[in-house]
Amino acid sequence: MAVAVAVAVAQRNLARWPPAVASTAAPRPRTFPFSANTIRFSANFIVPIVYPPLFAEPRPVLRLARAVGGFDQVGGSGNQSSEDSVSQKASTWAEPLLDFVATNFLPLALLSGIALGLVNPTPGCLAHKLSLSRFSTCGIFFISGIMLHSRELGAAVEAWPAGLFGLGSILLITPFFSRLVLQIQLTPHELITGLAAFCCMPTTLSSGVALTQLVGGNSALALAMTVLSNLLGILIVPFSLSKLIGAGAGISVPTAQLFKSLIMMLLVPLVIGKVIRDSSKSVAEYVDRNRRSFSMISAILLGLVPWMQVSRSRSLLLTVKPAIFAIAVGMGILLHFVLLAFNTIAVRSLSVVSGGDQSVFSKKENLRAVIIVASQKTLPVLVAVVEQLQGALGEAGLLVLPCVALHINQIIIDSFLVNWWLRRDQISAKSKEV
């Protein structure tokens, strides 16, 4: 009898409720005039319903599910909205940070390697004893080979005069700036010797091509200069170091040994990577789909090198005065500006001499590619050279450290240059529309 009365009362109260309509206002709290244990709903009766975002409003079924829970949360999904708000704020804060990390992954990897080596040198010293630096260098050039497109090399044939000058600037002309760098007196002398050796290196493996693509330059020409300068650099760099650095510093550079080491550590992995790419279409497609991931792996491998070098030389690095190191970094920045100015003046002069507006040097795409690629120097080859010299030019950590700073600074400086070119293009396009 009591159960029948309770059911009748419940039916009367339910009949008085207005039909559920979509509303943005929070639903009013409802109470039953009977015990919550009187009526029980089967678990199979409540079916979760997923609506599209357009219909993401409170529904009777969802309110009924909350009623079964005992109405401990009055007025709808207050906690849920609070959680959504916190999640949205976290997402808003995290996305710019992740974008910044992805955009600046290489500089962050290099700086992290240096910081880890300074904080705790033991793991880095152990990694060096296990010859991890050799494997990391080989891995960098293997990734470069497996990411290399053959068709892009053929597209650079049309602009071969600009590419020929770029190669000459990278491997034959700019190495002579090392003589000027060696005139600077700084203690410890390895800081200056490292910058001088950096002048003799080929161009960067990835950043020059990436910046050229970003500014709308001739990326095929940039890629051709990058590949050829690194291949020819294996032949030329040992002799440049011997004549320009070794003679000036009174040091004998083991040219033959260095040449063999560079071939085994740079050329062989590059060729193997390229052969694997060309022999398997599925591998090439996979690499193209994940180019960003492979670039990050290459950056991590590059970051391992200064980590090991700094770990080995930590005690010596701590003896360098901050002011002295700041001077060395400033000299590196000045050196990059000098290379940019030299290549800019040289390319524009060649444009005037070889036919003006009709010359390949006068084309904006070729000019920008040559200026960017010919003004940058690569860090992995320098690290491989320093590793193989086994202290012939001085303490390895002190030689590499200013070059790591210069490698980062040249990317930052050229990024500003690219942005300036892009803004100028936008202004020019707007003026033509008017």
Disulfide bonds with the S-S distance in Angstrom:
none
